[in-house]
Amino acid sequence: MNEPRPGVDPKLLELLVCPLTKSPLRYDAAKMELISDQAQLAYPIRDGVPIMLVDEARSLDEEKSKR
């Protein structure tokens, strides 16, 4: 059985910005991440809660270098 994944409140998404650059974030529902294009970081969403810590973020540069 597949359990439904909790979503993120759209109003919360409007308020959140990258803690490093203060730039807007985009939501990647498939990967359950908030993406900062400016910082090239992906912040995880765990149990519907965005983890807005730079230390917890995944670098998008690493993903590009694997291709």
SETORZA-794252 format. One record per residue: residue number from 1; residue in one letter; x, y, z of N, C-alpha, C in turn. Coordinates in nm, 3 decimals. Layout:
N
ATOM;resi;resn;n.c1;n.c2;n.c3;ca.c1;ca.c2;ca.c3;c.c1;c.c2;c.c3
ATOM;NUM;a;X;Y;Z;X;Y;Z;X;Y;Z
...
END
This chain:
67
ATOM;resi;resn;n.c1;n.c2;n.c3;ca.c1;ca.c2;ca.c3;c.c1;c.c2;c.c3
ATOM;1;m;0.083;-0.119;0.000;0.000;0.000;0.000;0.087;0.125;0.000
ATOM;2;n;0.050;0.219;-0.081;0.120;0.348;-0.082;0.048;0.444;0.009
ATOM;3;e;0.121;0.503;0.102;0.063;0.603;0.190;0.071;0.738;0.119
ATOM;4;p;-0.032;0.821;0.134;-0.024;0.954;0.072;0.086;1.036;0.138
ATOM;5;r;0.161;1.107;0.055;0.267;1.191;0.108;0.207;1.325;0.151
ATOM;6;p;0.244;1.370;0.269;0.189;1.499;0.312;0.242;1.612;0.225
ATOM;7;g;0.154;1.701;0.189;0.196;1.816;0.109;0.238;1.931;0.199
ATOM;8;v;0.277;2.037;0.136;0.317;2.157;0.209;0.212;2.264;0.183
ATOM;9;d;0.177;2.335;0.287;0.077;2.440;0.278;0.122;2.544;0.176
ATOM;10;p;0.044;2.570;0.072;0.083;2.668;-0.030;0.110;2.808;0.027
ATOM;11;k;0.039;2.846;0.131;0.063;2.978;0.192;0.200;2.982;0.259
ATOM;12;l;0.241;2.870;0.317;0.373;2.862;0.378;0.481;2.875;0.270
ATOM;13;l;0.458;2.811;0.156;0.555;2.818;0.047;0.575;2.961;-0.002
ATOM;14;e;0.469;3.041;0.001;0.479;3.181;-0.042;0.569;3.262;0.052
ATOM;15;l;0.575;3.222;0.178;0.652;3.297;0.278;0.797;3.255;0.287
ATOM;16;l;0.825;3.129;0.257;0.961;3.077;0.274;1.056;3.128;0.167
ATOM;17;v;1.177;3.158;0.209;1.285;3.197;0.118;1.409;3.117;0.156
ATOM;18;c;1.505;3.113;0.068;1.631;3.046;0.095;1.700;3.116;0.213
ATOM;19;p;1.740;3.043;0.316;1.806;3.107;0.430;1.944;3.163;0.395
ATOM;20;l;2.004;3.114;0.289;2.137;3.160;0.249;2.130;3.287;0.164
ATOM;21;t;2.044;3.285;0.063;2.040;3.396;-0.034;1.918;3.487;-0.018
ATOM;22;k;1.820;3.442;0.058;1.691;3.514;0.076;1.613;3.521;-0.054
ATOM;23;s;1.643;3.432;-0.148;1.572;3.428;-0.276;1.452;3.334;-0.267
ATOM;24;p;1.356;3.348;-0.358;1.238;3.260;-0.358;1.278;3.115;-0.384
ATOM;25;l;1.190;3.025;-0.340;1.211;2.882;-0.358;1.103;2.827;-0.450
ATOM;26;r;1.137;2.719;-0.519;1.034;2.648;-0.597;1.017;2.510;-0.537
ATOM;27;y;0.895;2.460;-0.545;0.857;2.334;-0.483;0.869;2.221;-0.584
ATOM;28;d;0.945;2.119;-0.550;0.956;1.998;-0.632;0.879;1.888;-0.559
ATOM;29;a;0.753;1.867;-0.599;0.666;1.771;-0.530;0.716;1.628;-0.546
ATOM;30;a;0.774;1.596;-0.661;0.821;1.460;-0.685;0.934;1.420;-0.590
ATOM;31;k;1.023;1.513;-0.563;1.137;1.485;-0.475;1.115;1.533;-0.332
ATOM;32;m;1.000;1.599;-0.309;0.968;1.655;-0.177;1.082;1.744;-0.128
ATOM;33;e;1.113;1.846;-0.211;1.219;1.940;-0.180;1.177;2.080;-0.219
ATOM;34;l;1.239;2.177;-0.152;1.227;2.317;-0.192;1.361;2.353;-0.255
ATOM;35;i;1.356;2.407;-0.376;1.476;2.433;-0.455;1.509;2.582;-0.455
ATOM;36;s;1.634;2.611;-0.424;1.685;2.747;-0.438;1.774;2.747;-0.562
ATOM;37;d;1.722;2.803;-0.671;1.800;2.808;-0.795;1.921;2.898;-0.780
ATOM;38;q;1.909;3.004;-0.702;2.019;3.097;-0.685;2.134;3.034;-0.606
ATOM;39;a;2.102;2.961;-0.499;2.206;2.898;-0.416;2.244;2.759;-0.467
ATOM;40;q;2.166;2.706;-0.562;2.187;2.570;-0.613;2.180;2.467;-0.501
ATOM;41;l;2.076;2.484;-0.415;2.053;2.393;-0.302;1.909;2.343;-0.304
ATOM;42;a;1.890;2.221;-0.255;1.758;2.161;-0.241;1.735;2.129;-0.094
ATOM;43;y;1.635;2.193;-0.035;1.603;2.172;0.106;1.497;2.062;0.117
ATOM;44;p;1.521;1.961;0.199;1.426;1.849;0.209;1.298;1.888;0.282
ATOM;45;i;1.192;1.815;0.250;1.066;1.828;0.323;1.041;1.693;0.387
ATOM;46;r;1.034;1.689;0.519;1.015;1.564;0.592;0.884;1.571;0.668
ATOM;47;d;0.796;1.476;0.641;0.665;1.470;0.707;0.590;1.602;0.692
ATOM;48;g;0.603;1.665;0.576;0.533;1.789;0.548;0.599;1.913;0.605
ATOM;49;v;0.717;1.897;0.667;0.786;2.010;0.729;0.913;2.041;0.651
ATOM;50;p;0.924;2.162;0.595;1.047;2.201;0.526;1.163;2.214;0.625
ATOM;51;i;1.275;2.153;0.593;1.395;2.161;0.677;1.484;2.269;0.616
ATOM;52;m;1.476;2.389;0.672;1.540;2.506;0.612;1.679;2.531;0.673
ATOM;53;l;1.760;2.428;0.678;1.897;2.438;0.729;1.993;2.412;0.615
ATOM;54;v;2.087;2.502;0.596;2.185;2.489;0.487;2.261;2.356;0.502
ATOM;55;d;2.291;2.317;0.625;2.364;2.192;0.649;2.285;2.068;0.606
ATOM;56;e;2.153;2.077;0.602;2.068;1.966;0.562;2.037;1.966;0.412
ATOM;57;a;2.068;2.075;0.345;2.035;2.089;0.203;2.129;2.006;0.115
ATOM;58;r;2.073;1.963;0.003;2.149;1.888;-0.096;2.196;1.985;-0.204
ATOM;59;s;2.321;1.971;-0.244;2.375;2.058;-0.347;2.327;2.013;-0.485
ATOM;60;l;2.277;2.106;-0.563;2.233;2.074;-0.700;2.354;2.063;-0.792
ATOM;61;d;2.467;2.123;-0.754;2.590;2.111;-0.833;2.638;1.966;-0.840
ATOM;62;e;2.621;1.891;-0.730;2.660;1.750;-0.728;2.577;1.670;-0.826
ATOM;63;e;2.447;1.703;-0.834;2.358;1.633;-0.926;2.400;1.657;-1.071
ATOM;64;k;2.438;1.780;-1.102;2.481;1.814;-1.239;2.611;1.745;-1.275
ATOM;65;s;2.703;1.733;-1.180;2.833;1.672;-1.209;2.823;1.521;-1.232
ATOM;66;k;2.714;1.458;-1.183;2.696;1.314;-1.202;2.649;1.282;-1.343
ATOM;67;r;2.597;1.380;-1.414;2.543;1.357;-1.549;2.651;1.348;-1.652
END
